[in-house]
Amino acid sequence: MNFIRIIPSLLLSNKKLVKGKKFTNHINAGYPSSTCLALEGQKCDEIFLIDLDSYKNDKDPDFDTLNEISKNISTPITFGGGIKNIEQVKKAFKLGADKIYLSQILFRNKKIISKIKDIYGCQSIVAGINIITNDQKLYLLEDEKKNIDILDHIKSLIGCGVGEIKVTFVNNEGSENGMNIELAKKIISNTDLPIIFEGGLGNIEQIIDMIKIGANSFAIGSMITFKDYNIFKIKQHLFNKGYKVRF
Amino acid sequence: MKVGILDYKACNLGSVFSALYQLGIDPIILNNPKKLSEIDRLIIPGVGAAKSCMDYLKFNSFIEPIKKFLVNKPILGICLGMQIFAKKLYENGISEGIGHIDGEVKKLDTKIKFNIGWKEVKFIKKIDKKLNIEDMSSFYYCHSYYISLKKIDYCAGMSYIDNNNEIPAIIYKDNFIGTQFHPEKSQTNGNKLLEFFFNWKKN
């Protein structure tokens, strides 16, 4: 049996960590480097570090903060946020990234995947899918006008050469009301890549509901930023319920 | 002690550098085979694709100097850095490896095509009595190709992919240690392995 992966999802803005709801209303959530050191102490399995500013502006993602964090921990870091070209990818790996997270760029330039794949391998690319549900129809955050077939979308990303997928339920994000179980089930049973789920987790029972349908990797934001949970505590509770976690 | 990190223009160079630095090492980043004479130990990182890595090593005349280095001094190969010591690799076409280990590098043919996350290592052989890592300790993996060995003799530890499939996790032969997992990203257990490597074969 595989370990359940618990991955803090950290958002960067102006060199600070922030956290919001449904991708808006971001408020300060601490100092990046010391937060990551603490999370490693709590035995987080990986760290997701996404720079928000470089989505909005046309500037480079915050490589300095990535490097500062990397110098202090030995936990795998997936870095992303507004990555637009292969030069930025190279810089990220040089300064402490272990995997690259791509989301918006995949709508404009899927060719970047094959460039990264040839140099760093497919396993180094995590594709982000930000799903919005509306009236039983599915949309992507990046294109709210066109409803999509999620399985086709995933298939095309796999065809391009990504190694891992992060699915974010935008409607549930920051709500702490749990994830979209039906949709998760459909995705898991039709995909043979590792999938990380994000958006909506607020308590242990909601994580267990997802594990029961076959999910095993979770990106967690609100639950550790604004609530009285920490990674160790989450893992301990899962362990008590008989699930396999790493300490 | 001088530890070199081979930069083959891919790699998670920053992570390997940081991991060593945290352990009190000031690593030297190597782009030139001539510099190999200046170091006592070499680390070849992972996070790369087989073909572009082997092409780089050949084009920059690294192959023979690496083989020569290995006669007297220890090398640690991580993930792809380990796989390139096999005879043949099948990622993005066929590449000839350094050939120190009798084996081939193939795509995982398990249900899940990528092995990403933490797995336990089942030790089947003791590399050295100084290696103090408990059996079934966990390490971080991120790969979709694995080394298939001709002889199990060189394998010190195995790891599972799923209930039916195991792969070599640690291999060693002469002055070479290779890990399929990433010690630089495996927190306390990874640090133990790196420290062991720094002291390995030291009188």
Boltz contact constraints between the chains, C-beta under 6 A:
constraints:
  - contact:
      token1: [A, 3]
      token2: [B, 118]
      max_distance: 6.0
  - contact:
      token1: [A, 5]
      token2: [B, 117]
      max_distance: 6.0
  - contact:
      token1: [A, 45]
      token2: [B, 118]
      max_distance: 6.0
  - contact:
      token1: [A, 70]
      token2: [B, 14]
      max_distance: 6.0
  - contact:
      token1: [A, 70]
      token2: [B, 18]
      max_distance: 6.0
  - contact:
      token1: [A, 71]
      token2: [B, 18]
      max_distance: 6.0
  - contact:
      token1: [A, 74]
      token2: [B, 19]
      max_distance: 6.0
  - contact:
      token1: [A, 74]
      token2: [B, 185]
      max_distance: 6.0
  - contact:
      token1: [A, 74]
      token2: [B, 187]
      max_distance: 6.0
  - contact:
      token1: [A, 74]
      token2: [B, 190]
      max_distance: 6.0
  - contact:
      token1: [A, 76]
      token2: [B, 140]
      max_distance: 6.0
  - contact:
      token1: [A, 76]
      token2: [B, 185]
      max_distance: 6.0
  - contact:
      token1: [A, 93]
      token2: [B, 12]
      max_distance: 6.0
  - contact:
      token1: [A, 94]
      token2: [B, 13]
      max_distance: 6.0
  - contact:
      token1: [A, 94]
      token2: [B, 14]
      max_distance: 6.0
  - contact:
      token1: [A, 95]
      token2: [B, 14]
      max_distance: 6.0
  - contact:
      token1: [A, 96]
      token2: [B, 14]
      max_distance: 6.0
  - contact:
      token1: [A, 96]
      token2: [B, 15]
      max_distance: 6.0
  - contact:
      token1: [A, 98]
      token2: [B, 12]
      max_distance: 6.0
  - contact:
      token1: [A, 98]
      token2: [B, 15]
      max_distance: 6.0
  - contact:
      token1: [A, 98]
      token2: [B, 185]
      max_distance: 6.0
  - contact:
      token1: [A, 118]
      token2: [B, 49]
      max_distance: 6.0
  - contact:
      token1: [A, 118]
      token2: [B, 52]
      max_distance: 6.0
  - contact:
      token1: [A, 119]
      token2: [B, 10]
      max_distance: 6.0
  - contact:
      token1: [A, 119]
      token2: [B, 52]
      max_distance: 6.0
  - contact:
      token1: [A, 120]
      token2: [B, 10]
      max_distance: 6.0
  - contact:
      token1: [A, 120]
      token2: [B, 47]
      max_distance: 6.0
  - contact:
      token1: [A, 120]
      token2: [B, 48]
      max_distance: 6.0
  - contact:
      token1: [A, 121]
      token2: [B, 49]
      max_distance: 6.0
  - contact:
      token1: [A, 123]
      token2: [B, 114]
      max_distance: 6.0
  - contact:
      token1: [A, 123]
      token2: [B, 142]
      max_distance: 6.0
  - contact:
      token1: [A, 123]
      token2: [B, 143]
      max_distance: 6.0
  - contact:
      token1: [A, 123]
      token2: [B, 144]
      max_distance: 6.0
  - contact:
      token1: [A, 124]
      token2: [B, 47]
      max_distance: 6.0
  - contact:
      token1: [A, 163]
      token2: [B, 114]
      max_distance: 6.0
  - contact:
      token1: [A, 164]
      token2: [B, 116]
      max_distance: 6.0
  - contact:
      token1: [A, 192]
      token2: [B, 112]
      max_distance: 6.0
  - contact:
      token1: [A, 192]
      token2: [B, 113]
      max_distance: 6.0
  - contact:
      token1: [A, 193]
      token2: [B, 114]
      max_distance: 6.0
  - contact:
      token1: [A, 194]
      token2: [B, 114]
      max_distance: 6.0
  - contact:
      token1: [A, 194]
      token2: [B, 116]
      max_distance: 6.0
  - contact:
      token1: [A, 246]
      token2: [B, 118]
      max_distance: 6.0
  - contact:
      token1: [A, 246]
      token2: [B, 138]
      max_distance: 6.0
